[in-house]
């Protein structure tokens, strides 16, 4: 995936790998504009060329965001595909 701890992605600074699974890796990052921590899920490069996997990734990301927001948590969720 090519993500490194302390790497900058726009206004985000990657701080730690939180976990990984079949659909990618999840990182904790600091949004420097909003001055708060966020979670970023990264889709593996090899999956970014498969329409089904990209669609599923977006669906799962949207579901996770809805779950967090409906639980009363203030959150910002960004998904990036590194190709």
Protein Blocks (a to p, Z undefined) as FASTA:
>chain_A
ZZaehiaehjbccfbdfbdcfkbccdddddfklopacddddddfklmmpmklmmmmmmmm
mmmmmmmmmnopacdddddddZZ
